[in-house]
């Protein structure tokens, strides 16, 4: 699995490609935890190039979502491949994770999250 980290304005874009499985889930979590440690609190997780996800990959996504929420940030999953979307639907993770249809929707979601955080 490959993770490309970039920026879109104030937000981190993490583009994943390949398989998000037991063998790569720790690498994925490690990269996201490093972002949190550096106070990058708002992340778009681009999943269109993830070819396969197992329960470890799903668990890593759920753990990352929880970690960002606990730090008063936000993680938004966008454009999951059909394989990933099916895993999310079957497990109902799509009802727990922040989901967006495209990067623009994800950035808009994060902008709203920032505004809510400032008002708190």
Secondary structure, DSSP 8 states (H G I E B T S, - for coil): -EEEEEEETTEEEEEEEEEESHHHHHHHHHHHHHHHHTT--EEEEEEEEEEEE-HHHHHHHHHHHHHHHHTT-EEEEES--HHHHHHHHHHTGGGTSEEESSHHHHHHHHHHHHHHHHH-
